[in-house]
Amino acid sequence: MTNADSVIANSSVASDAVRESIFISHATPEDNAFTLWLGNRLDAMGYDVWADIFRLKGGDNWEVVLEDAIRHRAGKVLVVSNPVSIAKQGVRNEISIALTTGKGIKDDSFVIPLRTAEYESSFQMVHAQRVDFMGGWAQGLRDLIETLEGAGIPRRGASERSRIWREISLRDGQSVVETGEKLISNWLRVKALPRDLRIYDFAGGISIGAKDRAIKSCPLPVVPLGRGFLTFASPPALHEHFGDSLPMSIAGIVETEEFLTRGAPGYRIDANDARRHVVDLMRQGFDRRLGQAGLQATEMASGRYMWWPDKNAAGVEQKAFSWKDGLSGRRQLVGQSKARNVFWHYGVSAWPATAPFRHFRLSGHVIFTVDGRSTVGDAKRMHTMRRTMCKSWRNDRWRDLMLAYLGWLVGDATELSIDMGGDAFMALEVPPVQFDVSFGLEAEATAAEEHEDEETGDILASSDDEAGFDDENDFDIPGDEE
């Protein structure tokens, strides 16, 4: 028995232990990389994590050990779900044990599928609430943490198996070490919002249809409210759009801070609706600012816009960025693949939130054009190119692309100023929020470093470098959003 076997066997003696552990069921070896990634992060967050990947050298009694962990210690069982894993007999056995255990402890959500690829759910798990990792591992982790916190699974600091996770990581090329590390998030902190919100109402006798069309087409951030609208914008800024044919007046003014905390009872707006309205205004302001910067807009399935520079935008071929704390580098935001006869463009979408503090969460994307401006019309071809050209892009590439993009937007400034209408401005801090942590990964030495071909802009990497990422950032951090 190995040292790892001994630690786990000794910790599974009592059959009536408190259910504080998380068990990860996965296909071996196909899902080992994902399970190692997920297990390391859950363990670093203080969760007690079990997985078949503990089997460093194997052992005859591992099936008994793992079954005992599911039956008597697991607070939740996570099933890495994809066509390969669901077809594995070992995974199916663990699912069966977990479902039986869930019924016994009267927990209908004891089993949580983690979807890493499209799969046909078994009859037993068809009603299980799954967490989606197909849109990006970081987004999936954020949703999973919310689920675990909602279920009350405790965190206990460094778990007793942290050493084992580090040993497995070392075997696979990277090790979790107890050393300080600065993490760069994809959150832009909102430094300032306009002081006041203004509620406008229109004079009687105007055309309702003309009023509604004018509100919908207003270039300034506005939210329809009753017969009028809510906005930060001043009357002179609005008059330029609505003109004399649609006379309006201020029906009320409320301080933004009070509005976010209490709403506006006099206008039947509670605090939840107030936060949604402010988030909507923040989003409109951000989109307007990027449009003013000359970026192209592509609407996504979520309704958000992704903003990207065309090939003629100045400084996108090799954009340098430099901020404090040694945050500097250089990345191109537009490149050409002569082999595929397309241009690729890095773009950003943003989602504002008011908790845990006011911020914009950025997501990175890649879009392809035929001439540096006109997007590839075939959605299937676009998806294939993302999968083949971007899946080897590691976190540091996505991070530096985001930083170069922000540097292109703000130049030497330390904030992104957004005009919300007349005398109203919103300011976002740059660079993004950084966090200090007491653990990190040792640098991985790879024989085949990824690099860009200076002539074509293609990404060249060996298959060993493929991390399975698509065009979403994988360095998001958990948090609430509206």
N, C-alpha and C positions, 0 to 999 in steps of 0.2 A: 504493500500500500504506500502511495506517495504521501508527502507532507500535505498536499492539497486534499487527498482522500481522507486523511486523518482529521483535518480540521472540519471537513463537512460531515463526516461520519459522527464525530463527537458532538457536533451541534444539532444532530437529528435524533438524539436519544429519546427525549421526552415527546410523547405523542399528543400531549395536551398543551403544547406551547401556544402562546398568544400568536395570532395570525398577523405578523408584521412583515412578512417577506413577499417579494415579487418573484414569480417563477416565469422564465422565458422559454417557451417551447418553440423549437425551430428545426429546420432541415440541416443535417450535418453531411457534408461540409458546405453546402451551397449557401447557407445563410450565416455562416460563421462571422464574416466581416461585419454584417449589419448587427448581429448579436453582440459582438465585441464592442462596436461603436456605442450601441444603446446601453449595454451593461455598464460600461465605463462611466457614461454620463449619469445614469441613475445612481450608481454607487457613489460618484463624486457628490451628488446632491443629498446623500445620506440614506438612501434606500438600501435595504438588505436584499440583495439580488441573487437568485439561483438560476443556473442554466446548465445544459448538457455540455457546454463548452468548458466546464470545469474538468472534464475528463481529459487530463493531460496525457496519460498513458493507458487509459482504460482500466477496467476492473470488473470482476464477475458480479459484484453486488451493487453496481451502479443503478440498475433498474429499481432495486429495492429502495436505495437511498433517494432517488428522484421521486418515486411514487410516494414515499413518506413525506417528502417536502411539499408535494401538492396536497396530500390529504390532511396534513396536520400543521403546516407552517405558513402556507401561502395565503396572503390576503387577497391577491389577484393573480390570475394566470394570463400572461400575455402570449398570444399565438402569432408568430410571424407567418403571415398568410399570403400565399402565392401558389400558382399551380404546382410547383415542385414540392413545397412543404406539405400542402394538403394531401398530396398523393403518398407521402411517406407513412409507412405503417407505424413507425415509432411515434410520429407526431399525432397520428390518429388515435393511438393508444392513450397518449397523454391528454388529448382533448376529451376522450371518453371518461377518463378518471376525473378530470377537472369538472366536467358537466355533472357527473354523479356527486362529486363533493359539493358543488355549488347548490344542488338541490338539497343536500343534507344540511347545509348551514343556512339555507333559505336566502341565498344571494343570487338573484337572477342575472346579475352582471358580473359574476365571478370570473367568467372567461371573456377576455377582451381581444378580439382579432386585430392585428396590426397589418393593414393592407399595404404590401410593398409592390404588388403587381396585380393586374386583373385576374380574378379566379372565380370559379363557380363554387359558391358556398354550399357546404353539406347541409342536409336537412336539420341536423342537430344544432348548427350554429347560425342558421338563416336569420334568426331574430336577434342575434347578439349585436350590441352596439359597437361598431368597429371604429378604429382610429386610422385615418388615412395618411400614409407616408409617401404616396405617389406624387404629391405636389411638392415634395422636398422633405428631406429627413428632419431638418430643423423645425419646420412647420408641424410635422407629425409629433415631434418631441414636445413641442409647446402644448399641443392639444392633449397629449398623453399625460403630461404633468398636471394639467387642469383636471383631468379625469381622476387621477390618483389622489389629488388633493381633495376633490369633491367626495371621494370615497373614504377619506380619513386615514389613508395609509400613512403611518408615522415615518418620520425621518429621525435617524439616531446619530447623526454625525458620520464619521468614518466607520464603515461596517467592518465586521471581523474578517470579511473576505476581500478587503481592499488589496491585501498583499497578493492574493491569488489572481485578481484582475490584473495587477501590475505584472505578475509573472507571465500570464498568458499574452498580454500586450507585448512584452519584451520578446517573447517567442515569435510573434508576428511582425516585429520590426519597430514597434513604438512602445514606450513605457510611460505610465503615469508616474510622475515624480512629485515629491513634496517641495516644490519650488515656486516662487512667486511668478505670476504671469499676468500680463495686461491683455484683456480681451476687448476687441473693438466690435461693438454691436452695430446693428443697422438701424439704430434709433437716432433721430435728430430731436433733441430737446427743444420744446417751444420756450424760447427765452421771454417772449412778451406777446400778449394779445392786446387788441385795442381795449381801452378802458371801459367804453360804453357800447351797449347794443341799442339800436334804434328800431322802433316799431312804427311802420308807416301805414297810412290808410289813404285811400283815394277819395276824391270828392264824388258826390252823388251825380247821377245822370251820365256817367261815362259808359262807353261800350265795354261790357263784361268780356267779350271775346278779345277785343283789342288790349284790354288790361292784362288778361291771362297770357296772351302772346308776348306782350312786352316784358312781363315778369320772366317768362321762360327763356327769352332771348337776351336778357340783361347780361352784359359782359362782366358786371361786378357780382361778387358773391351775395346772393339773396336766397331766402327760404320763404315760400308762400305761407301766409298766416292769415286766416279769416278772409276779409275783403282786401287785405293788403299783403305786407311781407315784413320779414325780419332781416336786418342787415347791420353790419358795422358802418356802412358807407354814409357819408355826409350828404345833405340835400343838394349842394351844388354839383357834386359828382354824379348823383342820380339824375338830375335834371337834364344833363347832357344826353342821356339815353331816352328818358320818358318824354321830355319836351313839354310844351304848353298844352298839348292836346290831352294829356293825362295828368291833371293837377293832383298833387298829393300833399299830405302834411304829416308831421310827426305826431303819432298818437300816444307815444310813450317812450321813455328812456330808462333803461335799467343797467346798473353796473354789471359788467361781465362776471366778476367774481361772485356776486350775489346771485346772478342768474344761474350759474353752474351749481351753486350750492342749494338754492331754494326754488329755482324756477321763477315763474312770474304768475302767482296765484290770481292776480287781477285779470289775466288774459287766459286763464285755465291752462297754464303750462306748468307741469310738475317738473321735478329735478331731472327725471330720466329723459323726458322729452327735451328739456333744455340742453342736456349734454348732447343728445342726438342732433339738435339744431346747430349747436356750435361746431360739432365734428363735421357736419355737412358744409358749413361756411368755411372751415379750415381747409377741407378738401378742395372746394371750388377755388379758394385763393391760391393754393399750391399749384393746381392745374393751370390756372390763369398765368401764374408767374413763369412756368415752364414754357407755355405757349408764347409768351412775350420774349423768351430767350431764343426763339426761332426753332424750337424742337418740334419734331413731327409727333402726332398723336395716333395711337392705335388702340381702339377699344377692345378690351378683353371680355371673356365670358362672364366675369364677375361684375361687369359694369364699370370697373376702374379703367383708367387710361394709362397706357405705357408710353413714356416719352423718350424719343431717341433722336440723335443727330443724324442728318444726312451727310453724304460724303463731302459736301461743299462747306460744311460748318468749319470755321477757322479753329485750328488747334486740336482737332480730334485724332489726327494721325498718331501723334506721340505726345500725350498730355502729361506734363510733370506736375506733381503735387508735393507740397511741403508744409507741415504744420508742426506744432511743438511736440515734445516727447519723442523726437526722432521719427515722426510719422511722415515718411517721404518715399517717393518712388516715381515711376513713369509707366503709363499704360496707353495703348492706342484704343480709342473708343469706336473706331470704324476701321474695318479691314476688308481686303478683297481676296477671295479664293478663286484663282484662275483655273484651278482643276475643276471646280464645280460651277464656274462662271456665275458667281454671285458675290454680293457684298454682304458682310455681316456688320450689325450695329448693336452696341450695348445700350440698353434703355432701362428706365427705372419707373416703377409704379410706387405709389405711396398711400398709406392708410393711416389717418390720424386717430388718436385716442387720447382720453383724458386721464387714464389710470395706467400704472401706478403713479405716473406723473404725466403731464401733457407732452406728447411727442408725436412724431411721424415715423412709422415703420416703413422702411424702404425695402423693396424687392427688386432684384436684378433680373433682367431678361435679355435674350438675344433675338433679334429679328433679322430676316434676310430680305434683300432687295435685288432686283435684276439689274438696276442701273445706278444704285446708290441713293435712290429715292422712292421708286415704285416697288412696293412689297411683292414678294412672291405670292401669287394668287392661290396656288395649290396648297391647302392646309396640310394635306398628308405629306407633301414634299417638305414643307416648312418643319413639320414635326420630326421627320427623318433627319434633316440636317441638324436640328438641335441635338438630337440623340447622338449623332455621329461626331459632330464637331465640338460639342460642349461637355460631353460626359467625362472627359479627363481633366476638366478644369477644377482645380482644388480650391479650398477655401481662400488661400492667400491670393489667388487670381481674382476671384469674385470680390474679395475685400478691396484689392487695389483698383479694380475697375470702378467700384463704387466711389472710392476716394478720388480717383482721377476725374470722374464725372462731376463730383461736388466741387472739386478744384476748378474745373472748367466753368461751372456755374457762377462761383463767387469770386474767382481770382484770388487776390491776397486777403480778402476780407475774412472775418471770423464769424460771420453770421449771414444768413440768407434772408434779406428783407423782402417782404411781400406786401404789396399795395392792396389793401382791402376796400379802398374807395375814399378819395379825398384826403381827409386828415387821419384816416385809420390805417395802421400798419401792424403786421404780425412779423415777428423775428424768430428765426430758427438758428440754433447754435451749430456751428461746424468747427471741427470735424464731429463725427457721431460720438455718442456717449461711450465712454470706456469704463471697464470694470476691472478691479484688481482681485485676483483669486490666489489662493495659497497652493494650488496644484496646477499641473500642466503636463504636456506631452514632450518627451525628449524629441529633438529634431531627428527626422528620419533621413537616413542616407540612402539615396536611390542612385542606381547606376545610370538610369536613363532619365535625365532631367527634362521636364517638358520645356519647350521653347517655341517661340514664334518664328516662322519663316519670314524674314524681313521683306521678301519680295511679294509674297502672296497674302500674308496675314493668316495663313492656315495654322491651326494648332497641331503640333507634331508631338506625339507621346507614344511610348510603348504601351502594349496592352496591360502591362503590370501597373501602370499609373492610373488605370481607369477606376475611378472611385464610385461610379454609378450615379453621379449627380446630373440633373438636367439643368434647365436654365433658371432655377430658383436659387437664391442664396441659401447656404447651409450654415449660417452663423447667426441666425435669429435667436432671440432669447425669450423665455417665457414672460408673459405679462398680460394684463387685462386690456381689452379694447372695447370701444363702443360698437 
